[in-house]
Amino acid sequence: MGTIKLPTKSIDFFKSKQDKIFNTGSLAEGPWNEALSKKIRAITGSKNAVCFNSNGSGLVSLLLIYKEYYGRTDIMIQSNTMYGVKTITGTAGYKIVGYIDCQLTTLMPSFNDLKKSVKNYKGDVKKLVIMLSDIGGIINPDIEKIAKFCKEKNIILLEDAAHSFGSNLNKKFAGTFGNAGVYSYYSTKAIFAGEGGIAVTNDNNVGNLLKDFNAYDRFKQKMPIGCNFRLTELQALMIYSVVKEYEEIIKNKSKTAQKYLETCNSLKIKYISQNTNDNIGNYYKFTIISPKKKISDLLPNLKTTTSKVYDYALGNCKDLPSQHTCLPIWFSLEESISEKVVQELKSCF
Ligand SMILES: Cc1ncc(COP(=O)(O)O)c(C=O)c1O
C-alpha cells in the first residue's frame, strides 16, 4: 500500500528553521519547546501545555502526580484501547480496578457503561482515576456527561487523546474535557510527526507539577518524583511544523472520507461518523461496522484495509474486533487506493 506523507509546507518549514538550532547549539529545553507549548495552548484554549517525548510518558507523569499529590492509586480504563494503555497504568504503579465496556457504534464506553463500572467499584472513589481513550479520531460523544459525573463524584478523569488531536465536540477541542489530556504525534497517528506527546490541563497546579516533574525538579528541589521525558528541540520543531498544518491535513483526508461515505451510504454499509453536527473528527480511521455478523462475512471481497483499531479486547466486548474494519485514509492518499476500496466494496453486493 502507499506511504503516509507529510504536507510539503511542514517539511519546508522544518528545513527553513533547523539550521538555527544547530547554529545556536540550543538542542534541548529551548525556544521550540516554548513555541510549541504556546501554539498548543492557543489551538486548544488550554491554560497549560507541557511537551513530552510520547503520549505514554505524558500519561505516566500525570498518573504519578495524581498518586503523589492527590492520593490516587486505583484506575479504570476502557476495554477497547491499546494494550499499552494498560502498561502505562502499571508503569505508574496503579491497580486496575475495572475495564469499562465499549459500544460498537463508537468503539468507546457510553455514559451508562461508565456508570455501571463505577457502581461495581468497591473502593473509595477519592482514590480513583478513570482514563478514557478517544478512539479512531472522534471524541467520546458522552464525554461531557462523563466529565460532569466524575467531577461530582471527585473522580479524576484523564483523556487519552492519542488519536484525537484536531477533533472537536461542541466546539471544544479534544483533550480538554477531563482534569487533563494527552495527545500523541507518533508516526501512525492522525496528526503525526514521528514521536511526541503533549499534556494539556486547565489546572495550574497540575501544569506546574508536570513542568517540574519533566525537569527532575532540579531547580526547586522539592519533588520526590520526576524524570526527563522531554522533547528535543529538533522534535519540538518537527511537531510544530506539522501542527501548524493540522487543519489542512484533516481537510485533505475529508476528501477521501467523502468518497467512502457516498459508497457506504449507497450500499447501506454502517460506519462510525466523524462529522455529525457537534462531533467533528480528524479522520484518524475510517471505521466500518457490522452489528449482526462478522465484517469479513458481510464484505468478503474487501481486501484493501488497514489494521483494525484494535484486534483484541482488554475486558469484555470480545466481539468488537471481528465486527469492524478500517479503510485506508491518510494525508495525500493515492486515488488509486481509495478507488480500489470503492470497487471492492461494490463487488460485495
Ligand atoms: C489509544 C492510545 N493511547 C496511547 C498511545 C500511546 O501513544 P505514544 O506512542 O505516543 O506513547 C497509543 C499509541 O498507539 C494509543 O493508540
The ligand as a MOL file (V3000), in Angstrom:
LIG
                    3D

  0  0  0     0  0            999 V3000
M  V30 BEGIN CTAB
M  V30 COUNTS 16 16 0 0 0
M  V30 BEGIN ATOM
M  V30 1 C -5.1680 4.8180 22.4530 0
M  V30 2 C -3.6880 5.0450 22.5560 0
M  V30 3 N -3.2000 5.6020 23.6830 0
M  V30 4 C -1.8870 5.8530 23.8210 0
M  V30 5 C -0.9880 5.5420 22.8320 0
M  V30 6 C 0.4670 5.8020 23.0740 0
M  V30 7 O 0.9990 6.8110 22.2520 0
M  V30 8 P 2.5880 7.0350 22.1970 0
M  V30 9 O 3.1480 6.0230 21.2680 0
M  V30 10 O 2.7600 8.4450 21.6980 0
M  V30 11 O 3.0940 6.8720 23.5840 0
M  V30 12 C -1.4430 4.9810 21.6450 0
M  V30 13 C -0.4820 4.6510 20.5730 0
M  V30 14 O -0.6530 3.8050 19.7550 0
M  V30 15 C -2.8310 4.7100 21.5020 0
M  V30 16 O -3.3210 4.1440 20.3910 0
M  V30 END ATOM
M  V30 BEGIN BOND
M  V30 1 1 1 2
M  V30 2 1 2 3
M  V30 3 2 2 15
M  V30 4 2 3 4
M  V30 5 1 4 5
M  V30 6 1 5 6
M  V30 7 2 5 12
M  V30 8 1 6 7
M  V30 9 1 7 8
M  V30 10 2 8 9
M  V30 11 1 8 10
M  V30 12 1 8 11
M  V30 13 1 12 13
M  V30 14 1 12 15
M  V30 15 2 13 14
M  V30 16 1 15 16
M  V30 END BOND
M  V30 END CTAB
M  END
